[in-house]
């Protein structure tokens, strides 16, 4: 095959194919038989996948094995993805309920393409491929089964839809699938959410549906994986907070932004590769101390970003041991400050820890005189709650919205650090 010609821009000879099936058939003819890039007939993601598959799979007519991974590897895969499965459980059930009247399957794979969840529904006689693929432990990566939506997403990290004969192998030509990525706090692919149907076409916008649910799952996963982070939720309208359209950011203890979700990146820009350029003051226009004080307020507060865009924001501190201080409130008589809607005064962005110029003062140390680190902030909340409850741990834990055991562990650790052993009132 003359695949060297694929780089050339060749217009399709048949300019007005009447159906999607005709366009794909012409694309396959040009690509596989003539070595011509079928631009405009199928998406670029499919073309790139075909190119990768021709280097791995020489026979498009062969039977695809759809082999499951070994039991030991499956056990390890499920254990490794326990957190993803836990945060996705509610949304997977919601999707399956919505799709119960269709022949669709909801499939969740790990980042390598191994199925870790699939709709438990018997396949009909006209769904021979689903009978083999819709099983936990089956590897549906591009390397194994060629061009599919989840395979492309696992390879590229980009959402896509693959329709019918756009699949590389002929045996998959009756499949329809739409998939979207799910990323974790490191920015790496944590999983792929997919909707698949066999022998019928989607009667709805499957791509939009899978993107919506993947976003919800990703937002849950980002927050679940954020230990010792200040989590910011913000959007131009307060009505969008708590919805899939909310922007999320995780602020690390050193005052840098550790991660952003997709909506957050669209509002303040993608995270720089260099962590020295991720300081909250330069990206958001407000210092860490001001953002920490926001955690004292339950309701969303107005804030103007460094770009001048006005948003509404909520903040909550999630400690390293998982304690969530979202329910902590300001002490009586202590008004929690509101961040100004006007842009912050010209402030020099702090330099991230490890990137500071030794000749310059450490801005985080300079902040200590009037601000707090995340650790100091959580300790202060606990100490104030204990003071308000007369040292009663049970009542303080109830005020903070954490378990009594969590509070005891935190207090015990601090007493050991401080070399103190003062008794606590259990209540």
N, C-alpha and C positions, 0 to 999 in steps of 0.2 A: 504493500500500500504506500502511496506517495504522500506520507504525512508531512514531508518537508514542505508541501504546498499549503499546509494549514495556516501558515502565518500570513498568507496573502489575503487581501480583501476582495472576495469574489461575491458579487451579488447573486442571489438565488435566481435560477432561470425561470421558476414559476413564482411570479410576483404576488399572485392573489390566490393562495391556497384557501379553500373555503372552510376547512375544519382544522381544529388543533391536531387531529390524528394525521391529516394530510401534510401539515407542516412538519411534524416530527418524522414522518416517513421520508419526506424529501431531505430533511436534515441528516438522517441516518444514511441515506443513499450518498449524499455528498461527502459525509465524513468517512464512512467505513469503506465505500466502494471507490470513491474518486479522490479521496485525500484532500478535500476542500473544506475549509472552515465554514460551517453553516450559520454564520452570524445573522441574527434577526429571525431565525427560525426557531431556535431554542435559546434559553438563557446562557449567559457566559459561565455561570457556575456549573451547568450541565456539561458544556463543552470542555471545561477544564477537568471535570471528573472523567469524561470519556478519554481524554488524553492520558490521565494517570492510569486508568484501567487498562488501556492498550499496552502499557508497559508491564502490567501485572497479570492480566488475564488474556490469553491469546484466543480462546474459543468462546465466542458469545453465545453459542448454542448449547454449551454444556450444562449439565444439571448442577445447580448450586447446592452444596451439602447442608447448609443451615445447621451445622453441628453445635451442640451446646459445649460450653467449657467443662472441664473436669469438675467433679463434685468438690474437690478441695479448693480449686480456684474459685468456684462459685461461692463457696462459704467465705473465702477471703474477700471476694468482691462485695458481697452483701454486707460484711462487717465493715469494710472500708467506706461504704456508702450509706451507713446507718443514719448519719446525720441528714444527708440529702433525702433519704426516704422518709424520715420523720417529719421534716419541714414540708415535704411535698404531699404528705398523706391526705390532708384536707382538700387540697386543690385537685388531686388525682380523683378523689371520690366525687367532687363536684363536676369535673369534666365527664366522668363516666356516667353520672346521672343525666347530664344534659344530652349525651350522645346515645343514651340507652335505646332510643327509637331508630337508630341507624345501624349499619353494619360496621361502623368504625371501631378500631381498637386504639386505646391510649397506651403508648409505649414510652417508658422512661429508660434510657441507657446511662451508663456511666460515661466518663470522658473518653473511654477507649472503644465504645460501641457495644458493650456487653449489656444485654437487657436485664434490668434489675426490677422492673415492674411492668406488667402487661394486663390489660383488661381480661378478666376470667370469664370468657364467653365462648361456648362451643362454636367452632367454625362449620359453616354449611358445606354441602357437597361441592358447590361452585367456588369454594375458597380453599383450594388445595395448598396454596402457598402460606396462607395464614395458619393453617393447621400445623405447619412445620416451624414457622418463624415466631408465632405468638407464644413463646415460652421463655420463662426466666432462665437466664444462663446462655441463651443463644447469642453468638457474636454476629452483629449485623453491620460491622464496620465496612468501609469501602474496600479495604484490603481483602475481605472475605466474600462479600456479596455484591461488589461492584457499586454502580451508581444508584444511590437511594438518598432521600432527603436526610435521614439521620446520619447516614454515612458521610455525606457532604458536610453537614454541620460539625461532626466530630473531627473532620479533616481541616476545615477552614475556619470554624467558629462563627460562621455567618448563617442566618436563617435562610431557608430555601424551601421550594416546593418542587417535587418531581412527579411528572404526570405520565402514566402509561408507558409508551415505548421510549420515553426519555431514560428509563432504566437501561443500564448497559446490557444486562443479560436478557435474552428473549423470554425466559421463564417468568420474568417479573413484569412483562408488558401489560398485564391487567391490573397492576397495582397503582394506587394513588397515595401519596404521602406528603405531609407538610411537617416541618420540624423547626425548632428554635433552640438556641443555646441557653444554658444556665451556667453562670460563672460564680466563683467564690471570691473571698476577700483578697486572694493573691492575684486575681485577674485571670487565672487559668480556667479552662473549661472544667466544670464540675459534673455536668450531665447534659443530656439532650432530651427534650420533650418532643414527642412525635404523635401525629394522628395518621393512621393508616387504614385504607379501605381496599378491598379486592373486588374486581368484576363490576364495580359500579363507580360512578363519579360523585364527588362531593356535591351535595346540594346546598352548600353554604360556604362562607369564606373561611376555609380551614386554616389558612396561613394567619389570619388575624386572630382567630380563636387560640391557636397554639402559642402565638406570640404573647397574648394577654396572660395566659396561665403561666407561661415560662417566666414572665416578668414578675408575677406574684411570688412564684416559688423562689426565684433568684433573690428578691427583696427579703424574703423570710430567711434564706440561707445566709445572706450577708450579715443580717443582724444576729443570727444564731452563732456565727463564727467570730463575732466581734467581742473579744474579751479585753477588758481594760481600755475600751474605747468610749469616747463621747459620741453618741449617735445623733446626727442632725437630720431632721426631716424638714424639707422646705419646698415651697412652690409659690408661684405668683398669686394664686388664689388659695385661701385657707380651706376652701371646700374640696381641694384636691388632695389634702393631707389625709393619709390613711387609705388612699386608693392606689391602684397600680400606676397612676401617673405621678405620684409623689417622688421628689428627688431625695436621695439618701447619701449621706457622707459619714465616714467613720474617722474620727480624729484620734490619733495616737497620743500616748502620754507625752511625747516630745513636742507636741504642738504642730505636727504635720498631718496632712490628710492621708490616711492609709489607703482608703478606697472610695470609689464613687460608683453609684449605679448608673444605668444609661441616662435616666432623666437628669441626674446630677451633673453628668458630663455635658449634657446639652445646655444646662444653665450656666455653668461656670467654666466649661472647657475640660478637656481630657487631662488626666493627671500627667505631669511631666515625668519622663523616665528618671531624671535626676531627683532623688528625694530631697536634695537641698533646696529645690524650687517648689516644694509642696507646702510651705508654711501657711497656716490658716490665715494669717494676717495679709499675706500677699494674694491669696486666692479668694478669700471671702471679704477682706477689708475690716476684720475685727480680730482682736487678740483672743487667746485661749481663755483668759480670765473672764472676759465678757460672755463668751459662749458658755462657760461653766455656770455662770449665774443664771443663764436662761433655763437651766435644768430645775430651778426652783419654781418655775411657773408651769402649771399643767396646760394652760391654754396657749395657742399659737400666738407669737409675738411678731410685730413688724420689724423688718431689718432691711437695710439697703446694702447690696453686695458691692464689692470693689468696682464692678463694671458700671454701677449706678442703677442697676435693676432692683426694684423693690420686691421683696418676697416676704412670706410669712413662715416662721420657723418654730419648731419645737426641738428640745434637746433632752436627752436622757443619758445618764451615765451607767454603763454596764461594767461592773468590776471584773477583775481577772478570775474570781471564783464563781462567776455567773450571776452574782447578786445584781438586781436591776433596781435602781433607785428612782424609777420614774414616778413613784407615788410619794416621794419625799417632798415636804412642803416647807416654806419659810417659817421661821419661828415667830410666835406672836410678837407684834410690835416691830418686826423686821420686814420691811417692804422689799420685795424682790425687784431689782431694777429691770427696766425694759430697755433693750438696745435701741438706740436712736434710729429713726427712719432716714436721717440725713447721712451722707457718706461719712465714714470715719475720717477724722483729721489726718493729715499727711503723716503716716506712721511708717517707719522703716520695717520691712518684713523681717521677722526673726529668722535666723539661720538654724537649720535643723541640727540636732545633736550629731556630732561626728563630722560636720562640715564647716564648723566655725573657724574663722581666721584667728589664730592664737594671739594676734596683736590686738584684736577687738574684744570688748567685753561680751560674755555670753548673754544673749538677750533673754534666755529662759531664766538665768540667775537674776538678771535685772528685774524680771517680772515678779520674782518671789516676794519682793517687798510689798507688792500691792495685789498680787494674784495668787492663784493656787494651781498646783498640778492636779491631774485627775485623781491620783491617790490621796492627796491631802484633802481634796474636795469631798471624796466619799467618806473619809474618816471624820471630817468636820460634820457632815450630815448625821452620822451615827452618834457622835458625841453630843450634838445638840438635841437629838431625839431622846437620848438617855437622860440628859439634863431635864428636859421637859417632862419626862415620865418618872422623875425621882430615882433614876437608876434601875428601873424595872425593865429587864430585858424583853420580856414577853410583850409588854405594851409598846416598847420602842420598836420591836420588830414589826408589830401590827401597824404602827404609824408609818414605817418605811416601806411596808409591803413586801418584806422578805421573811424567810423562815427564822424561827428562833435559833435553830442549829447553825444556820449561816452566820447569824450575828454573833453567836458564841465563838465560832471559829475565828472570825475576824478580830474580835476583842482579845481572844487568847493569843493570837499571833502578835498583836500590838503590845500586849503586856510583856511577852517574852522579849520583843525587840527593845522595849523600854526598861527591862529589868525590874518590872513591878509585878505584884501578885495580889492586888486589891480584890476582895471578893465582890461578886456582882449579885444584885437582887434578882432572883429568877422570876419572882412574881408568881 
